[in-house]
Amino acid sequence: MSMKLDPIVVSLLDTDLYKFNMDQVIFHRHTDLCGEYRFRCRNAGVVFTRGMADEISAQVDHLCSLTFTKDELDYLRSIRFIKDDYVEFLRLWHPIRDYVTVGLTEGGELSVRVDGPMFSAMQFEIYLLEIINEVYFRMTYDYTELVKSAEERLDAKIRAMNDGRYTFKFAEFGCRRRLSREWQDRVVERLVTETSNCVGTSNVYFAKKYGVTPIGTYAHEFVQMYQGIDSIPLAYTNHYAMQDWYDEYKGDNGTALSDTVTTDFFLLDFDRSMVNNYTGVRHDSGDPYVWGEKIIAHYKKYGADPKTKLLLFSDSLDFDRAQKLYEHFRDRAKVSFGIGTFVTNDTAEEALNIVIKLQYVNGRPVAKLSDAPGKEMCSDPEYLEYLKRAVKFRLNREKETDGKVKKGASD
C-alpha cells in the first residue's frame, strides 16, 4: 500500500520521553507482560473515510520500517537516567507491523488495535496518534489555511509571554494531538528561541534537535499495567508501580501521576517514604484547584515543605487557565505546566480528542478511573465495576482504621 502523504514519522525519537522511561522499567522487570491497546475518538460526529484509513495503514507500514540510528541511540544514552543495557536493546528493536490492526466501520468510526508484548506494544501509542491526527487534518481541511490560523494564534501567545501577561514556566506536551510534525517543529523552535517561558518538550526528537530538555515521567498505562499482574492485589497497584519506579530511578525521574484510579486512592499509597522519594505530582483530571489543595495538605501531613515539591498541571490547559493556576499556587509550591493541544493544534478548526489506551494485560482487563468520569476507558464493564468496588472498599476501610486510631489517641 503506497502513501499519498509524505512520511509523518521519520524518526523513532519522535515520541514522548515517558515512553522510553516506562519501557525501560518494563524491559528490566516485566518482559513477560503482553498488552492490548485500543483507539478512541472522544469527539462526537467525527467521520474517518476509507481513504484516511488506507493512508493511516500505509503510514504505519512506513513507521515499521524505521530503526534507531547510532546518533539517536547516543542521544538517548546521554539522558542521565536512561541505562546502557536498555539503549542496546533499542539498537535491536523496531516497531512490528503484525502488532497493529487498522479498520473502519460502515459509519466511519476508526478502529485501531495494538496487541503484543508490553515492551513493544506500548511504544506504538504516540506514533499512531501522530499519524491519525495528521492524516485526518490534512485530508479533511485546507492544510495551508489551518497553518495560517495556527501561526496567528501562536504569534498572540508569544506576544503575551514576552509582554508579561503569561509569567509561568511550561513544557510543550503536544505530540499526541499535533496538527502535523511540521507544525510541532515550528512551535517548539519558536517557543524555545523567542520566549523564556518554555523549559523543554516531551518530544525527544525535537528536544534533541533544539538542544532543550526532554521532559516526562510516566503515564496512566504504567499504573494500569499492574492491574494485570496476578501476584499484585488490585487495591495496591499504585504502591507497586511507584515502588518499581523508585527502584529503577532512585528518585532521579520522580514526578508521580495521581489520577489513574483517583487521587484519593493514590494518596493512600503516597506515604511518607513516597513523599520523600518523589519530587512532585502531576495533575491530569478533575478540578485542578481542589487537587492542588489536596496535594499540599498531604505534603504538610507528612511534614514535607510543599515549596520544595512540584505541582505539575497537564489537563487540557490553555494559557489563561495556566496563568490563573500559577498565581493561585506559586507562593505555596513549585508550579509548572505541560501544555499540549493548545500549542500544537490550536487552529480555526476544533482539535480531535483522541486517545489510545491500554485495555488488557496478559488477557486480563485493566482500566483507568481518573478524577473525571468522562475519561474512564475500559472494554469490560464488569471489570470496571469490580475495580470501582475494590477502590471504594479500601478507601472506606482506611477511613475506618484512621478514625479508630484517632479515637484511641484521644482516649
FENQUIFEN-V20769 format. One record per residue. N is the residue number from 1. RES is the residue in three letters. PSI is psi as a letter, one per 40 degrees, with the letter a starting at -180 (NA if undefined). OMEGA is omega in degrees with one decimal (NA if undefined). D_LAST is the distance of its C-alpha to the last C-alpha in Angstrom with 1 decimal. Layout:
n=N res=RES psi=PSI omega=OMEGA d_last=D_LAST
n=N res=RES psi=PSI omega=OMEGA d_last=D_LAST
This chain:
n=1 res=MET psi=h omega=-177.2 d_last=75.7
n=2 res=SER psi=i omega=179.5 d_last=76.7
n=3 res=MET psi=i omega=172.1 d_last=74.6
n=4 res=LYS psi=d omega=178.3 d_last=75.8
n=5 res=LEU psi=i omega=172.4 d_last=73.5
n=6 res=ASP psi=i omega=177.9 d_last=73.3
n=7 res=PRO psi=h omega=-177.8 d_last=70.6
n=8 res=ILE psi=d omega=175.4 d_last=67.2
n=9 res=VAL psi=h omega=-177.2 d_last=65.3
n=10 res=VAL psi=e omega=178.6 d_last=67.5
n=11 res=SER psi=i omega=177.3 d_last=64.9
n=12 res=LEU psi=e omega=170.3 d_last=62.0
n=13 res=LEU psi=e omega=-175.8 d_last=60.2
n=14 res=ASP psi=g omega=-178.1 d_last=60.2
n=15 res=THR psi=i omega=179.7 d_last=56.6
n=16 res=ASP psi=i omega=-179.9 d_last=53.1
n=17 res=LEU psi=d omega=-174.3 d_last=51.8
n=18 res=TYR psi=e omega=174.5 d_last=48.7
n=19 res=LYS psi=d omega=177.2 d_last=51.0
n=20 res=PHE psi=d omega=178.8 d_last=52.0
n=21 res=ASN psi=d omega=-179.0 d_last=48.4
n=22 res=MET psi=d omega=-176.2 d_last=47.1
n=23 res=ASP psi=d omega=178.5 d_last=50.3
n=24 res=GLN psi=d omega=176.6 d_last=49.9
n=25 res=VAL psi=d omega=179.1 d_last=46.5
n=26 res=ILE psi=d omega=179.7 d_last=48.1
n=27 res=PHE psi=d omega=-177.7 d_last=51.1
n=28 res=HIS psi=d omega=-168.2 d_last=49.1
n=29 res=ARG psi=d omega=-170.0 d_last=46.5
n=30 res=HIS psi=f omega=-179.4 d_last=47.4
n=31 res=THR psi=e omega=-179.1 d_last=51.2
n=32 res=ASP psi=e omega=-175.5 d_last=50.8
n=33 res=LEU psi=h omega=172.1 d_last=49.5
n=34 res=CYS psi=i omega=-176.4 d_last=51.8
n=35 res=GLY psi=i omega=173.5 d_last=51.0
n=36 res=GLU psi=h omega=179.9 d_last=52.5
n=37 res=TYR psi=i omega=178.1 d_last=52.5
n=38 res=ARG psi=i omega=-178.3 d_last=53.7
n=39 res=PHE psi=i omega=174.6 d_last=55.0
n=40 res=ARG psi=h omega=172.0 d_last=54.0
n=41 res=CYS psi=h omega=-175.7 d_last=55.4
n=42 res=ARG psi=e omega=178.3 d_last=53.0
n=43 res=ASN psi=h omega=176.1 d_last=55.8
n=44 res=ALA psi=i omega=171.4 d_last=57.3
n=45 res=GLY psi=e omega=179.3 d_last=61.0
n=46 res=VAL psi=h omega=-178.6 d_last=61.7
n=47 res=VAL psi=h omega=172.6 d_last=64.7
n=48 res=PHE psi=h omega=-179.4 d_last=65.9
n=49 res=THR psi=i omega=175.8 d_last=69.5
n=50 res=ARG psi=d omega=177.9 d_last=71.2
n=51 res=GLY psi=d omega=177.2 d_last=72.6
n=52 res=MET psi=d omega=-179.6 d_last=69.2
n=53 res=ALA psi=d omega=177.9 d_last=67.9
n=54 res=ASP psi=d omega=179.5 d_last=71.0
n=55 res=GLU psi=d omega=176.9 d_last=70.5
n=56 res=ILE psi=d omega=178.7 d_last=66.9
n=57 res=SER psi=d omega=179.2 d_last=68.1
n=58 res=ALA psi=d omega=178.2 d_last=70.8
n=59 res=GLN psi=d omega=176.0 d_last=68.4
n=60 res=VAL psi=d omega=174.5 d_last=66.1
n=61 res=ASP psi=d omega=179.8 d_last=69.2
n=62 res=HIS psi=d omega=178.6 d_last=69.7
n=63 res=LEU psi=d omega=-174.6 d_last=66.1
n=64 res=CYS psi=e omega=172.9 d_last=66.4
n=65 res=SER psi=e omega=-175.4 d_last=69.5
n=66 res=LEU psi=i omega=169.9 d_last=67.6
n=67 res=THR psi=i omega=177.0 d_last=66.4
n=68 res=PHE psi=h omega=174.2 d_last=64.8
n=69 res=THR psi=i omega=178.1 d_last=67.3
n=70 res=LYS psi=d omega=179.8 d_last=67.2
n=71 res=ASP psi=d omega=179.4 d_last=66.5
n=72 res=GLU psi=d omega=178.1 d_last=63.5
n=73 res=LEU psi=d omega=177.5 d_last=62.1
n=74 res=ASP psi=d omega=178.1 d_last=62.5
n=75 res=TYR psi=d omega=177.8 d_last=60.6
n=76 res=LEU psi=d omega=179.5 d_last=57.7
n=77 res=ARG psi=d omega=-178.5 d_last=57.7
n=78 res=SER psi=e omega=176.8 d_last=57.5
n=79 res=ILE psi=h omega=-162.8 d_last=54.1
n=80 res=ARG psi=d omega=-175.9 d_last=51.8
n=81 res=PHE psi=e omega=173.8 d_last=49.4
n=82 res=ILE psi=h omega=-169.4 d_last=52.1
n=83 res=LYS psi=i omega=-173.1 d_last=53.1
n=84 res=ASP psi=d omega=-177.0 d_last=56.6
n=85 res=ASP psi=d omega=177.3 d_last=56.3
n=86 res=TYR psi=d omega=177.2 d_last=55.1
n=87 res=VAL psi=d omega=178.1 d_last=58.0
n=88 res=GLU psi=d omega=173.8 d_last=60.4
n=89 res=PHE psi=d omega=-179.9 d_last=59.1
n=90 res=LEU psi=d omega=175.1 d_last=59.8
n=91 res=ARG psi=d omega=-179.5 d_last=63.3
n=92 res=LEU psi=d omega=-171.7 d_last=63.9
n=93 res=TRP psi=i omega=167.2 d_last=61.9
n=94 res=HIS psi=i omega=178.8 d_last=63.3
n=95 res=PRO psi=h omega=-177.6 d_last=62.3
n=96 res=ILE psi=h omega=-172.3 d_last=63.7
n=97 res=ARG psi=d omega=-177.1 d_last=65.4
n=98 res=ASP psi=e omega=-178.6 d_last=64.8
n=99 res=TYR psi=e omega=-173.0 d_last=61.0
n=100 res=VAL psi=h omega=175.8 d_last=61.6
n=101 res=THR psi=h omega=178.9 d_last=62.8
n=102 res=VAL psi=h omega=179.5 d_last=64.0
n=103 res=GLY psi=i omega=-178.3 d_last=64.9
n=104 res=LEU psi=h omega=176.5 d_last=65.6
n=105 res=THR psi=i omega=178.0 d_last=65.3
n=106 res=GLU psi=d omega=179.8 d_last=68.0
n=107 res=GLY psi=e omega=177.7 d_last=66.0
n=108 res=GLY psi=f omega=177.2 d_last=65.7
n=109 res=GLU psi=h omega=-177.6 d_last=62.2
n=110 res=LEU psi=h omega=176.9 d_last=61.9
n=111 res=SER psi=h omega=176.2 d_last=60.4
n=112 res=VAL psi=h omega=178.9 d_last=59.5
n=113 res=ARG psi=h omega=174.8 d_last=57.8
n=114 res=VAL psi=h omega=-175.8 d_last=57.1
n=115 res=ASP psi=h omega=-178.9 d_last=56.5
n=116 res=GLY psi=a omega=176.7 d_last=56.5
n=117 res=PRO psi=h omega=-175.5 d_last=54.6
n=118 res=MET psi=d omega=-175.8 d_last=51.6
n=119 res=PHE psi=e omega=177.9 d_last=53.0
n=120 res=SER psi=d omega=-176.8 d_last=56.1
n=121 res=ALA psi=d omega=-175.2 d_last=55.1
n=122 res=MET psi=d omega=-177.5 d_last=52.4
n=123 res=GLN psi=e omega=-175.3 d_last=55.0
n=124 res=PHE psi=d omega=-168.1 d_last=57.0
n=125 res=GLU psi=d omega=-174.3 d_last=54.6
n=126 res=ILE psi=d omega=177.8 d_last=55.6
n=127 res=TYR psi=d omega=-177.7 d_last=59.2
n=128 res=LEU psi=d omega=178.9 d_last=59.5
n=129 res=LEU psi=d omega=176.1 d_last=57.8
n=130 res=GLU psi=d omega=-179.5 d_last=60.1
n=131 res=ILE psi=d omega=-176.1 d_last=63.1
n=132 res=ILE psi=d omega=-176.9 d_last=62.1
n=133 res=ASN psi=d omega=-177.4 d_last=61.4
n=134 res=GLU psi=d omega=177.3 d_last=64.6
n=135 res=VAL psi=d omega=-177.6 d_last=66.8
n=136 res=TYR psi=d omega=-174.9 d_last=65.5
n=137 res=PHE psi=d omega=178.6 d_last=66.1
n=138 res=ARG psi=d omega=-175.3 d_last=69.4
n=139 res=MET psi=e omega=179.4 d_last=70.8
n=140 res=THR psi=d omega=-172.5 d_last=69.5
n=141 res=TYR psi=i omega=171.0 d_last=70.2
n=142 res=ASP psi=h omega=-173.2 d_last=72.6
n=143 res=TYR psi=d omega=-179.9 d_last=70.9
n=144 res=THR psi=d omega=179.0 d_last=72.8
n=145 res=GLU psi=d omega=176.4 d_last=71.6
n=146 res=LEU psi=d omega=179.9 d_last=68.0
n=147 res=VAL psi=d omega=178.4 d_last=68.2
n=148 res=LYS psi=d omega=179.4 d_last=69.8
n=149 res=SER psi=d omega=178.3 d_last=67.0
n=150 res=ALA psi=d omega=179.5 d_last=64.4
n=151 res=GLU psi=d omega=178.9 d_last=66.2
n=152 res=GLU psi=d omega=-178.9 d_last=66.2
n=153 res=ARG psi=d omega=176.5 d_last=62.5
n=154 res=LEU psi=d omega=176.0 d_last=61.9
n=155 res=ASP psi=d omega=-177.6 d_last=64.1
n=156 res=ALA psi=d omega=178.7 d_last=62.0
n=157 res=LYS psi=d omega=-179.0 d_last=58.7
n=158 res=ILE psi=d omega=176.3 d_last=60.3
n=159 res=ARG psi=d omega=-178.9 d_last=61.6
n=160 res=ALA psi=d omega=175.7 d_last=58.2
n=161 res=MET psi=d omega=-175.3 d_last=56.7
n=162 res=ASN psi=d omega=177.6 d_last=59.4
n=163 res=ASP psi=e omega=173.2 d_last=59.4
n=164 res=GLY psi=e omega=176.9 d_last=55.7
n=165 res=ARG psi=d omega=176.1 d_last=54.5
n=166 res=TYR psi=h omega=-174.0 d_last=52.5
n=167 res=THR psi=e omega=-176.8 d_last=50.7
n=168 res=PHE psi=i omega=174.8 d_last=48.3
n=169 res=LYS psi=i omega=-179.4 d_last=49.0
n=170 res=PHE psi=i omega=171.9 d_last=49.3
n=171 res=ALA psi=i omega=176.9 d_last=50.6
n=172 res=GLU psi=h omega=-174.6 d_last=53.2
n=173 res=PHE psi=f omega=-165.4 d_last=51.7
n=174 res=GLY psi=e omega=-177.2 d_last=54.6
n=175 res=CYS psi=d omega=-163.8 d_last=56.1
n=176 res=ARG psi=d omega=-177.5 d_last=55.1
n=177 res=ARG psi=f omega=-177.2 d_last=56.5
n=178 res=ARG psi=i omega=175.1 d_last=59.2
n=179 res=LEU psi=d omega=179.0 d_last=62.5
n=180 res=SER psi=i omega=174.2 d_last=64.4
n=181 res=ARG psi=d omega=179.2 d_last=64.4
n=182 res=GLU psi=d omega=-177.8 d_last=67.0
n=183 res=TRP psi=d omega=176.9 d_last=64.9
n=184 res=GLN psi=d omega=175.3 d_last=61.7
n=185 res=ASP psi=d omega=-180.0 d_last=63.9
n=186 res=ARG psi=d omega=-179.3 d_last=65.1
n=187 res=VAL psi=d omega=-177.4 d_last=61.6
n=188 res=VAL psi=d omega=179.5 d_last=60.2
n=189 res=GLU psi=d omega=-176.7 d_last=63.4
n=190 res=ARG psi=d omega=-178.5 d_last=63.2
n=191 res=LEU psi=d omega=-175.6 d_last=59.4
n=192 res=VAL psi=e omega=-179.8 d_last=59.5
n=193 res=THR psi=d omega=-175.1 d_last=62.8
n=194 res=GLU psi=e omega=179.3 d_last=62.7
n=195 res=THR psi=i omega=172.4 d_last=59.1
n=196 res=SER psi=e omega=-176.8 d_last=56.4
n=197 res=ASN psi=d omega=-174.1 d_last=53.6
n=198 res=CYS psi=h omega=-174.7 d_last=54.0
n=199 res=VAL psi=e omega=179.6 d_last=52.3
n=200 res=GLY psi=a omega=-178.1 d_last=53.5
n=201 res=THR psi=i omega=174.9 d_last=53.9
n=202 res=SER psi=e omega=-176.1 d_last=52.3
n=203 res=ASN psi=h omega=-174.3 d_last=55.9
n=204 res=VAL psi=d omega=-179.9 d_last=56.9
n=205 res=TYR psi=d omega=-177.8 d_last=60.6
n=206 res=PHE psi=d omega=172.6 d_last=60.6
n=207 res=ALA psi=d omega=177.4 d_last=58.3
n=208 res=LYS psi=d omega=-175.2 d_last=60.9
n=209 res=LYS psi=d omega=-174.0 d_last=63.8
n=210 res=TYR psi=e omega=173.9 d_last=62.5
n=211 res=GLY psi=f omega=178.8 d_last=60.8
n=212 res=VAL psi=i omega=-175.0 d_last=57.3
n=213 res=THR psi=h omega=170.8 d_last=53.9
n=214 res=PRO psi=h omega=-170.7 d_last=53.1
n=215 res=ILE psi=h omega=176.3 d_last=49.5
n=216 res=GLY psi=i omega=174.5 d_last=47.1
n=217 res=THR psi=c omega=179.5 d_last=44.4
n=218 res=TYR psi=i omega=-176.1 d_last=43.7
n=219 res=ALA psi=i omega=-178.8 d_last=43.9
n=220 res=HIS psi=d omega=-175.8 d_last=42.2
n=221 res=GLU psi=d omega=-178.9 d_last=44.5
n=222 res=PHE psi=d omega=177.9 d_last=43.0
n=223 res=VAL psi=d omega=178.1 d_last=39.5
n=224 res=GLN psi=d omega=-177.4 d_last=41.2
n=225 res=MET psi=d omega=-176.4 d_last=43.2
n=226 res=TYR psi=e omega=174.7 d_last=40.2
n=227 res=GLN psi=d omega=-177.9 d_last=39.8
n=228 res=GLY psi=e omega=-179.8 d_last=43.1
n=229 res=ILE psi=h omega=-172.4 d_last=42.2
n=230 res=ASP psi=d omega=-171.3 d_last=41.6
n=231 res=SER psi=e omega=-176.0 d_last=39.3
n=232 res=ILE psi=h omega=176.2 d_last=36.7
n=233 res=PRO psi=h omega=-173.6 d_last=34.0
n=234 res=LEU psi=d omega=-175.8 d_last=34.7
n=235 res=ALA psi=e omega=-177.1 d_last=31.2
n=236 res=TYR psi=f omega=-177.8 d_last=31.4
n=237 res=THR psi=d omega=176.7 d_last=34.8
n=238 res=ASN psi=d omega=-178.9 d_last=33.7
n=239 res=HIS psi=d omega=-176.4 d_last=32.0
n=240 res=TYR psi=d omega=177.8 d_last=35.2
n=241 res=ALA psi=d omega=-179.3 d_last=37.5
n=242 res=MET psi=d omega=179.6 d_last=35.7
n=243 res=GLN psi=d omega=176.7 d_last=35.6
n=244 res=ASP psi=d omega=-179.1 d_last=39.3
n=245 res=TRP psi=d omega=179.4 d_last=40.1
n=246 res=TYR psi=d omega=179.0 d_last=38.5
n=247 res=ASP psi=d omega=179.4 d_last=40.1
n=248 res=GLU psi=d omega=-169.9 d_last=43.4
n=249 res=TYR psi=e omega=177.3 d_last=43.3
n=250 res=LYS psi=f omega=177.4 d_last=40.8
n=251 res=GLY psi=e omega=-176.3 d_last=39.6
n=252 res=ASP psi=f omega=178.2 d_last=43.2
n=253 res=ASN psi=f omega=-156.1 d_last=43.3
n=254 res=GLY psi=f omega=169.5 d_last=39.8
n=255 res=THR psi=h omega=-175.9 d_last=39.2
n=256 res=ALA psi=i omega=176.8 d_last=37.0
n=257 res=LEU psi=h omega=-165.3 d_last=37.8
n=258 res=SER psi=e omega=-162.2 d_last=34.8
n=259 res=ASP psi=e omega=-177.8 d_last=36.0
n=260 res=THR psi=d omega=174.9 d_last=37.6
n=261 res=VAL psi=f omega=179.6 d_last=35.0
n=262 res=THR psi=i omega=-177.5 d_last=33.2
n=263 res=THR psi=d omega=179.0 d_last=31.4
n=264 res=ASP psi=d omega=179.2 d_last=27.9
n=265 res=PHE psi=d omega=177.6 d_last=28.6
n=266 res=PHE psi=d omega=-174.7 d_last=30.2
n=267 res=LEU psi=d omega=174.9 d_last=27.1
n=268 res=LEU psi=d omega=-178.4 d_last=25.1
n=269 res=ASP psi=e omega=177.5 d_last=27.6
n=270 res=PHE psi=g omega=-173.2 d_last=28.2
n=271 res=ASP psi=a omega=-174.9 d_last=25.6
n=272 res=ARG psi=d omega=-178.6 d_last=25.6
n=273 res=SER psi=d omega=179.8 d_last=28.7
n=274 res=MET psi=d omega=175.7 d_last=30.6
n=275 res=VAL psi=d omega=-179.7 d_last=29.8
n=276 res=ASN psi=d omega=-176.0 d_last=31.4
n=277 res=ASN psi=d omega=-174.7 d_last=34.2
n=278 res=TYR psi=i omega=-177.3 d_last=35.4
n=279 res=THR psi=e omega=-179.2 d_last=37.2
n=280 res=GLY psi=a omega=-176.8 d_last=36.3
n=281 res=VAL psi=i omega=-179.3 d_last=36.0
n=282 res=ARG psi=h omega=177.4 d_last=38.7
n=283 res=HIS psi=h omega=180.0 d_last=38.5
n=284 res=ASP psi=e omega=174.5 d_last=40.9
n=285 res=SER psi=i omega=179.3 d_last=39.8
n=286 res=GLY psi=i omega=-178.9 d_last=37.9
n=287 res=ASP psi=h omega=-175.5 d_last=37.4
n=288 res=PRO psi=d omega=179.7 d_last=37.7
n=289 res=TYR psi=d omega=176.3 d_last=35.9
n=290 res=VAL psi=d omega=179.8 d_last=32.8
n=291 res=TRP psi=d omega=-178.1 d_last=33.0
n=292 res=GLY psi=d omega=178.5 d_last=33.5
n=293 res=GLU psi=d omega=-179.4 d_last=30.5
n=294 res=LYS psi=d omega=-179.4 d_last=28.4
n=295 res=ILE psi=d omega=178.8 d_last=29.7
n=296 res=ILE psi=d omega=178.3 d_last=29.3
n=297 res=ALA psi=d omega=179.9 d_last=25.7
n=298 res=HIS psi=d omega=176.7 d_last=25.2
n=299 res=TYR psi=d omega=-179.2 d_last=27.0
n=300 res=LYS psi=d omega=178.6 d_last=24.9
n=301 res=LYS psi=d omega=-178.3 d_last=21.7
n=302 res=TYR psi=e omega=175.1 d_last=23.2
n=303 res=GLY psi=e omega=177.5 d_last=24.6
n=304 res=ALA psi=h omega=178.9 d_last=28.2
n=305 res=ASP psi=h omega=-179.2 d_last=30.5
n=306 res=PRO psi=d omega=-179.9 d_last=31.9
n=307 res=LYS psi=e omega=177.4 d_last=35.2
n=308 res=THR psi=e omega=-175.6 d_last=35.8
n=309 res=LYS psi=i omega=-176.6 d_last=35.4
n=310 res=LEU psi=h omega=165.0 d_last=37.9
n=311 res=LEU psi=h omega=-178.7 d_last=37.6
n=312 res=LEU psi=h omega=-178.9 d_last=40.7
n=313 res=PHE psi=h omega=-175.5 d_last=41.7
n=314 res=SER psi=f omega=-174.4 d_last=44.4
n=315 res=ASP psi=g omega=172.3 d_last=44.2
n=316 res=SER psi=f omega=-174.0 d_last=47.6
n=317 res=LEU psi=i omega=160.4 d_last=47.9
n=318 res=ASP psi=i omega=-172.2 d_last=50.7
n=319 res=PHE psi=d omega=178.5 d_last=51.2
n=320 res=ASP psi=d omega=177.9 d_last=50.1
n=321 res=ARG psi=d omega=-179.7 d_last=46.8
n=322 res=ALA psi=d omega=180.0 d_last=46.3
n=323 res=GLN psi=d omega=179.2 d_last=47.2
n=324 res=LYS psi=d omega=176.9 d_last=44.6
n=325 res=LEU psi=d omega=178.9 d_last=41.9
n=326 res=TYR psi=d omega=-179.3 d_last=43.0
n=327 res=GLU psi=d omega=-179.0 d_last=42.9
n=328 res=HIS psi=d omega=-171.4 d_last=39.4
n=329 res=PHE psi=e omega=-166.6 d_last=37.8
n=330 res=ARG psi=d omega=-178.5 d_last=40.2
n=331 res=ASP psi=e omega=-174.4 d_last=38.4
n=332 res=ARG psi=e omega=179.5 d_last=35.1
n=333 res=ALA psi=i omega=167.6 d_last=36.1
n=334 res=LYS psi=h omega=-175.2 d_last=39.3
n=335 res=VAL psi=h omega=173.7 d_last=41.0
n=336 res=SER psi=i omega=-171.9 d_last=43.9
n=337 res=PHE psi=i omega=168.0 d_last=45.5
n=338 res=GLY psi=h omega=-176.7 d_last=47.5
n=339 res=ILE psi=h omega=-173.3 d_last=50.1
n=340 res=GLY psi=c omega=-173.7 d_last=52.4
n=341 res=THR psi=d omega=-174.7 d_last=54.4
n=342 res=PHE psi=e omega=173.1 d_last=54.7
n=343 res=VAL psi=d omega=-175.2 d_last=56.7
n=344 res=THR psi=e omega=176.1 d_last=58.5
n=345 res=ASN psi=f omega=176.9 d_last=59.4
n=346 res=ASP psi=g omega=-176.1 d_last=59.4
n=347 res=THR psi=a omega=177.7 d_last=62.7
n=348 res=ALA psi=e omega=179.4 d_last=64.4
n=349 res=GLU psi=i omega=179.9 d_last=63.3
n=350 res=GLU psi=h omega=177.1 d_last=59.9
n=351 res=ALA psi=i omega=174.1 d_last=58.3
n=352 res=LEU psi=i omega=172.8 d_last=57.4
n=353 res=ASN psi=g omega=-174.6 d_last=53.7
n=354 res=ILE psi=i omega=179.2 d_last=54.3
n=355 res=VAL psi=i omega=168.0 d_last=52.0
n=356 res=ILE psi=h omega=-170.9 d_last=52.4
n=357 res=LYS psi=i omega=175.2 d_last=49.2
n=358 res=LEU psi=h omega=-177.1 d_last=48.2
n=359 res=GLN psi=d omega=-179.6 d_last=48.1
n=360 res=TYR psi=i omega=171.9 d_last=48.3
n=361 res=VAL psi=h omega=-175.6 d_last=47.6
n=362 res=ASN psi=f omega=177.0 d_last=49.3
n=363 res=GLY psi=e omega=-179.7 d_last=50.0
n=364 res=ARG psi=h omega=178.5 d_last=46.4
n=365 res=PRO psi=i omega=173.2 d_last=45.5
n=366 res=VAL psi=i omega=-175.6 d_last=43.2
n=367 res=ALA psi=i omega=169.8 d_last=42.0
n=368 res=LYS psi=h omega=177.3 d_last=40.8
n=369 res=LEU psi=d omega=-179.4 d_last=38.3
n=370 res=SER psi=i omega=177.6 d_last=38.0
n=371 res=ASP psi=e omega=177.8 d_last=36.3
n=372 res=ALA psi=h omega=-175.5 d_last=39.4
n=373 res=PRO psi=d omega=-178.3 d_last=40.5
n=374 res=GLY psi=e omega=-179.2 d_last=44.2
n=375 res=LYS psi=e omega=176.8 d_last=43.9
n=376 res=GLU psi=i omega=175.6 d_last=42.9
n=377 res=MET psi=h omega=-179.8 d_last=45.6
n=378 res=CYS psi=h omega=-178.6 d_last=45.8
n=379 res=SER psi=e omega=-176.7 d_last=48.8
n=380 res=ASP psi=g omega=-177.3 d_last=46.8
n=381 res=PRO psi=d omega=-179.9 d_last=45.0
n=382 res=GLU psi=d omega=177.8 d_last=43.4
n=383 res=TYR psi=d omega=-180.0 d_last=41.9
n=384 res=LEU psi=d omega=178.1 d_last=40.7
n=385 res=GLU psi=d omega=177.6 d_last=38.8
n=386 res=TYR psi=d omega=178.8 d_last=37.4
n=387 res=LEU psi=d omega=178.6 d_last=36.2
n=388 res=LYS psi=d omega=178.9 d_last=34.6
n=389 res=ARG psi=d omega=179.2 d_last=32.7
n=390 res=ALA psi=d omega=178.3 d_last=31.6
n=391 res=VAL psi=d omega=-178.7 d_last=30.3
n=392 res=LYS psi=d omega=-179.2 d_last=28.5
n=393 res=PHE psi=d omega=-177.7 d_last=26.9
n=394 res=ARG psi=d omega=177.4 d_last=25.5
n=395 res=LEU psi=d omega=-179.5 d_last=24.4
n=396 res=ASN psi=d omega=179.6 d_last=22.5
n=397 res=ARG psi=d omega=179.6 d_last=21.0
n=398 res=GLU psi=d omega=178.6 d_last=19.8
n=399 res=LYS psi=d omega=178.9 d_last=18.2
n=400 res=GLU psi=d omega=179.5 d_last=16.4
n=401 res=THR psi=d omega=179.2 d_last=15.3
n=402 res=ASP psi=d omega=179.1 d_last=14.3
n=403 res=GLY psi=d omega=179.4 d_last=12.3
n=404 res=LYS psi=d omega=178.6 d_last=10.4
n=405 res=VAL psi=d omega=-179.2 d_last=9.9
n=406 res=LYS psi=d omega=179.5 d_last=8.7
n=407 res=LYS psi=d omega=178.3 d_last=6.2
n=408 res=GLY psi=d omega=178.9 d_last=5.1
n=409 res=ALA psi=d omega=-178.9 d_last=5.5
n=410 res=SER psi=d omega=177.8 d_last=3.8
n=411 res=ASP psi=NA omega=NA d_last=0.0
